[in-house]
């Protein structure tokens, strides 16, 4: 445990851990919803990072195949916890917006920023076009699966009808099966040629993601860290979600904007930084893989799992997205596929991805509260 503690504060995001107790103080002393919301959002960021770090440390001990499975199931744990808290509060539109925002954030913001900074430092960068193309096909299929219930629901019945719920459950079940097949395929395929939502990482890639200092953690230390930070994320998520509606009214922004932009960034910023960092280190294969695989993880695993979890929590979530979300998903997947299909990237292509993300974010911000 001593090694675990001494490895804290070696990353700039680790200093945000100081905001975790400050969030509790703000909540207990009633500083106001805006303070609680802001501090909780910032406090979740380093905890989400340590979920990933602990998972990678476990992967070092378990081997690449089981490590790949851990990454496949825990890669979006922080965001999953936040959205479960939102479902409990009945904020279903916030949950759908966060699903859309996660996919768009990885495809447009993260990949775009990676290509801009990586291109400015290294010039034209190359990556495996076959893996990128296969992931793009899977992403297109998952987007179609999200679109179909939205387009057909009006012909079937009201969104709250049992028929629409059954359709969402059926689609969610198929998506989880497809995700499982992708994980199985990645386990049986060499790392150099794999594709799918849960790539099996090479020891070099694991070293990058685990950041060396944390590979010394034992299995026991990793599990303790994972349990503690998961509990911390769950607690802060309750505070964050509980203050959403007052913050929406006080700031004059829509709940939809918070879900599309803020929630995905809070839950995934550590992984985003890894993708950008490895791109600057001229490891564009890994950077593109992180961006695409994270999007696939949300579309094929997080979204359908939330549909089933919502039934248990008594607030059924259907895969019925509004026209803004559908248009944004289609545009995001198309532009990301076009940019990555040739296996080369430069800073201009990255700027184009970022431009689409900024335009969509501005449009979402202008939506009425």
N, C-alpha and C positions, 0 to 999 in steps of 0.2 A: 504493500500500500504506500510505502514511502516513495517508491519510484513513481507511483501514480500521481501523488501529490506534487512531486517535484517537476513533473511534466506539464503542470498547469502553467498558464501565462507565458507559453512559448509561442503563441500565435496571437496576432493583434485582436482577433475576436474574443479571445479568452478574457480580456479585461472587462467585457460586458457581463461576465459572471457576477461582478459586483452589484449589478442592477437587480439581480434576483432577490436578495434580501431587501433591497430598497423598494421593490414592487410590493412585497409583503407589508412593509411599513406604510406605504402609500395606501394600501387597501385597509389596513387596520385603523389608520388614523384619518380615513375619509378625506384624502387630498382632492378627490374629484375623479370622475370617470375618465377624463382626458389624460390625467397623469397615470392612472392605473393602466389604461389601454396602451399608452406610449411605452411605459416602463416594462410592461409584460411582453409587448412585441419585441423590444430590444433584448429582454432577458431570455426569450426563447431561442434567439439566434445562437449563442454559444452552447446552449444545451443541445440543440439540434445538431450542432457540429460534433459534439461528443458522442451522440448516438452513432454517427457515422464512424468516428474514430474507434469507438469500442467495438463496433461491428467488424471493422477492418483488422483490429488487433486479434479478435477471435478467429478471423479468416486465416491469419498467419499460422495459428495452431491447428486448425481443422483441415487445412489443405484447400486447394483451389476449387474443387467441386462443391464441397459443403460451404466453403466461403462464398462461392457464387450464389448458392441458395440463400445464405444469410443476407447478402447484398440485395437479392431479388425480393426478399420479404421485408427487410427493414430499411431499405433505401429511402423510402418516403414516410418513415414512422412518425416524424414530427408533424408533418402536414396531416397525416391520417388522424393523429390524436386531436389536432385543432378542429378538424372537420367533424369528428365524432362529438366533440363538445358543442359544436354549432348545431348538430342534429338534435342533441338533447334539448337545446334551447328553442328548437323549432325554426331555426334560421336556414331553411332548405335552399333558398335562392342564393344565400352566401356560399353554401357548400358547392352548388353547381357552378357559381362564378369562380370559385377557387380551383375547381377541376379545369375549367377553361383556361384560367390564368396560369396554372402550372404548365400545361401543354405549350401555351404560347410563350411563356417566359423562357422555357428551355430551348424551344425552336428558334425564337427570334432574338431575345435579349442575350441569353447566354452564348448561343452559337455565334451571334453577331458580334458581341464584344470579344469573344475568343478570336474570331477571324480578323477583327480590326487590330487588336494588340499583337496577336501572333504575326499578322502580315506586316505590320509596321516594323517589327523587330527582325523577322526572318525572311521577308519577301514572300514569294509564292510558296504556299505549303501544300503538301500532298498527303492524301490518306486513301485507304482502301475503298474504291468506289463500289465494289461488290457488297461489302458489309453495309455501307451507307445506303445503297439502293435497296437491299433487303429490309433494312430497318424502316426505310421510307415507305415501302410497300405495306409492311405491318402497321405502320402508323396511319396510312391511308385507309386500311381495312378497319382499324379501330375507330377512326373518325366516321366512316360510313356506319359502323355499328351504333355510334352515338347519335347520328343524324336520323336513322330510320325510325326509331320510336317518336322522335320529335315531329317528323313529317306525317306519320300515320296516325298519331294519337287522336287528332281531331275527327278522323273518320271512324275511330273505334268508340270514343266516348270522352267524357270529361276527364281531366288529368287525375282527379281523385277516384275515378271509377276502378272497380276491381279488374276490369279487362286491361286497362292501361298499366296497372300495377303488375299484372301477370306478364304483359309484354316486356316491361322493364326487367322483371326477374329472369325471364327467358333469355333476353339479350345479355344480361349480366352474367348468367351462367355460361353462355357460349364464350364470352370474352375471357372469363377466368380459365376455361378449358384451353383456349388459344394461348393464353399467357403461360399456363403450365406446360403446353407443348413446346413453346419457345424456350422455357427454362430447360426442359429435357433435351432439346436439340443442342443447346449451348453446352450441356454437360458431355455430350457425345461427339462434339466437334472440336478439332484443334483450335487453339486460341487465335491463330493467324487467319483462320477462315471462318470463324463463327459469326453468327448474326442472331439477333433476337433480343428480347427485353432484358435478359439477365446474363450478360457475357461472363465467361469464366476468365478471371484475370490472371495474367502472368505474374510471377514473383516481382518483376520490375514494376508493373503497374500497382501491385499491392504496396510496394515500397513507397511509391509516390503518394498514394492515397492515405496510407497509415502514417506518413511523415516520420519514419524512422524512429523518432523518440518514443512512440507508443507501441512499437513492435516488441519491446521488452516486457510489456504487460503479460502477466500469466492469464490463464483462462478465468481463474477466480477473480482477479482484479478487473478484468474486462467485464465479467458478468455483474460485478458490484457497481461499476461505473454505469453500465447500461441500465441497471435497475434504478439507480438514484436519479440519473438524468431523465429517464422516461417518466418517473414520478414527478419530477420538477416540471417537465413540459406539460404533463396532464394538469397540474395545479395552475400553472400560469395560463394555460389555454382556457381554463374555466373563467379566470379573471378577465382575460382578453375578450372572450365571446360575450361575457356578461355585461361588458361596457360598450359593445358595438353600437347598439341602438342609440344610447345617449350621445355617443361621439358623432354618429351620423347626423343627428339633429343639430349638434353644436357647431360642427364644421361645415355643414351644408353640402357634404358629398354623399353620393349614393352608397347604399350597402353593396350594390353590384360592383362599384369601383374598388371598394376595400377588398372584396373577394377576388377580383381579377388581378389586381396589382399588388396589394400589400401582403395578404396572407401567403401567397406562393413564395414571395421573396423572403419573408420571415422564416418559413419552414425549410427553405432550400438554399439559403445564401452561402452556406459553407461549401456545399457541393458545387454551386455556381463558381465560387472562387477557385476550386480545384480545377474545373474545366478551363478557366481562363489562364491559370498558372501553367498548366501543362501545355497549353497552346503557345504561350510565350517561350516555353522551353523547347519548342519545335516538335512536340509530341501531338500532332494534330489528329492522328488516328484515335488516340485516347480521348482527346477533347470532344471530337464529334461523337464518339461512342457514348460518352457521359451524357451529352445533350439529348441524343436520340433515345438512348435507353431509358433515361429519366422520364421523357415524355411518354414512352411506351408503358412504363411502369404505372404512371398515373392513369392512362387511358384504359389499359387492359387489366390492371389489378386494383388500384385504389378506388376508382369510380365504381366498378361492379361490387367490390367488397362493401363499400358504403351503402349500396342498395340493400344488401342483406342485413347489415348491421342496423340500418334504419328501421327495419321491421321489428327487430328485437327491442329497440328503444321506443317503439310506439309512434314514430313519426316517419311514415313511409316516404322514401325518396324515390322519385321516378326519373328516368333518363330523358326527361323532356326539357330541352334547352330552348331559350328564346332565339329570335332571329338574329340578334346581335352576336350571340355566342356562336351560332352555327356559321355565320358569315366569317367571323374572325378565325374559327378553326379551319375552315376550308382555305382561307387565304394563307394562314400560317403554314399549314402542311404543304400547300402548293409551292410557295416561295422557298421553303426549306428544302424540298425535294429538288427543285430546279437548281438551287445553289450547290447542293452536295452531289449531284448525279455524276459530275465529271471527275470527281476525286481530287480536285484542286480548289484552293481557296486563296483569296487575297483580301487586303483591307477594304477595298471598294465593295466587294460582295458582303462583307460584314457590315459595312455602313448601310447597305441596302436593307439588310435584315433589321438592323436597329431602327431605321427610318419607318418601316412598317409597324414595328412595335410601338414607337412613339406616337404614330398617327392613331393607332387603335387605342392606346392609353388616353390620348387627348379626347377621342370620341367618347370613350367610356366615362371620362370625367365630366363631360358636358351633358350626360344623361340626367334627367330630373331625379331628384331625391325620392 
